[in-house]
Amino acid sequence: MRWVVSGASGFIGTALVRALRAEGEDVATLVRRAPAAAGEYRWDPGRREIDPAALDGADVVVHLSGAGIGDRRWTDERKRLILASRVDSTTTLADAIAGRDDRPAVWLSGSAVGYYGDTGEETVDESSPSGAGYAAEVVRQWEASTAAASGAGVRVVHLRSGIVLSPEGATLGKLVPLFKFGLGGRLGSGRQWMSWIALADEVAAIRFLAGRDDIAGPVNLTAPEPVRNIEFTKSLARAVHRPAVFPVPSPALRAVFGGFADEGPLASQRVVPARLEAAGFDFSFDDIDAALTAMLS
């Protein structure tokens, strides 16, 4: 099959492209600079432009582009960029796909569990309504931007990812050094639920969904067992053989991250992957202890 991947330089995209090419798949990537290698194609989502040759013969499109959610403080300017980077890039692809006679069979479009907002103690799945807050609004507009492609008959899957765990990822990449020095601890009260997925399962789920002609719409990419933040931090401490005795109070997180704190590390999201489980997807890591030990051993 021929795959076209946006966001291929991100840590999920990098892992996906590596896995696909290792299996001998034909992979094209979308880049915002001048193409420098075979299989690269230029696009400019801000101008709604894409090299039409990028989609020639495409069987599967995987869209993973978008400005980082939690890597910088949420200023008004940053929030505009987060939304625009998702809506512009998704609309660009949707229009390009819909305008072709040889459309791909499936488009797997990035999304996030932020759709559900803060769910408190409630367990939610793909049938649950959208929540409140900026992140939920971003995801609603992000997913709606695929409309042209789905309206043209393309099977569109919205990949509502949780916190994707890998030593190369934003979450563990920032936390592991602190925990190795014994400076880690729970965030805020530690009672908030975290919906997570190992990078290996994220990649495997994307490949699984590409081949499931019967699945369209939202799919939660999260492990079957969400954990409270305090359980996560204890597991991380065990994995690096250090104590976790330095909790980070909520006001400190708000001072560093601004509005993201209450919709990111302090938000409680108890999201389960009902559709993946119903489809028979086999998780390699459904236990946080096993996942972190395997990643950090």
Rosetta blueprint (number, residue, H / E / L):
1 M L
2 R E
3 W E
4 V E
5 V E
6 S E
7 G L
8 A L
9 S L
10 G L
11 F H
12 I H
13 G H
14 T H
15 A H
16 L H
17 V H
18 R H
19 A H
20 L H
21 R H
22 A H
23 E L
24 G L
25 E L
26 D E
27 V E
28 A E
29 T E
30 L E
31 V E
32 R L
33 R L
34 A L
35 P L
36 A L
37 A L
38 A L
39 G L
40 E E
41 Y E
42 R E
43 W E
44 D E
45 P H
46 G H
47 R H
48 R L
49 E E
50 I E
51 D L
52 P H
53 A H
54 A H
55 L H
56 D L
57 G L
58 A L
59 D L
60 V E
61 V E
62 V E
63 H E
64 L L
65 S L
66 G L
67 A L
68 G L
69 I L
70 G L
71 D L
72 R L
73 R L
74 W E
75 T L
76 D H
77 E H
78 R H
79 K H
80 R H
81 L H
82 I H
83 L H
84 A H
85 S H
86 R H
87 V H
88 D H
89 S H
90 T H
91 T H
92 T H
93 L H
94 A H
95 D H
96 A H
97 I H
98 A H
99 G L
100 R L
101 D L
102 D L
103 R L
104 P L
105 A L
106 V E
107 W E
108 L E
109 S E
110 G E
111 S E
112 A E
113 V H
114 G H
115 Y H
116 Y H
117 G L
118 D L
119 T L
120 G L
121 E L
122 E L
123 T E
124 V E
125 D L
126 E L
127 S L
128 S L
129 P L
130 S L
131 G L
132 A L
133 G L
134 Y H
135 A H
136 A H
137 E H
138 V H
139 V H
140 R H
141 Q H
142 W H
143 E H
144 A H
145 S L
146 T L
147 A H
148 A H
149 A H
150 S H
151 G H
152 A L
153 G L
154 V L
155 R E
156 V E
157 V E
158 H E
159 L E
160 R E
161 S E
162 G L
163 I E
164 V E
165 L E
166 S L
167 P L
168 E L
169 G L
170 A H
171 T H
172 L H
173 G H
174 K H
175 L H
176 V H
177 P H
178 L H
179 F H
180 K H
181 F L
182 G L
183 L L
184 G L
185 G L
186 R L
187 L E
188 G L
189 S L
190 G L
191 R L
192 Q L
193 W E
194 M E
195 S L
196 W E
197 I E
198 A E
199 L H
200 A H
201 D H
202 E H
203 V H
204 A H
205 A H
206 I H
207 R H
208 F H
209 L H
210 A H
211 G L
212 R L
213 D L
214 D L
215 I L
216 A L
217 G E
218 P E
219 V E
220 N E
221 L E
222 T L
223 A L
224 P L
225 E L
226 P L
227 V E
228 R E
229 N H
230 I H
231 E H
232 F H
233 T H
234 K H
235 S H
236 L H
237 A H
238 R H
239 A H
240 V H
241 H L
242 R L
243 P L
244 A L
245 V L
246 F L
247 P L
248 V E
249 P L
250 S H
251 P H
252 A H
253 L H
254 R H
255 A H
256 V H
257 F H
258 G E
259 G L
260 F H
261 A H
262 D H
263 E H
264 G L
265 P L
266 L L
267 A L
268 S L
269 Q L
270 R E
271 V E
272 V L
273 P L
274 A H
275 R H
276 L H
277 E H
278 A H
279 A L
280 G L
281 F L
282 D L
283 F L
284 S L
285 F L
286 D L
287 D L
288 I H
289 D H
290 A H
291 A H
292 L H
293 T H
294 A H
295 M H
296 L H
297 S L
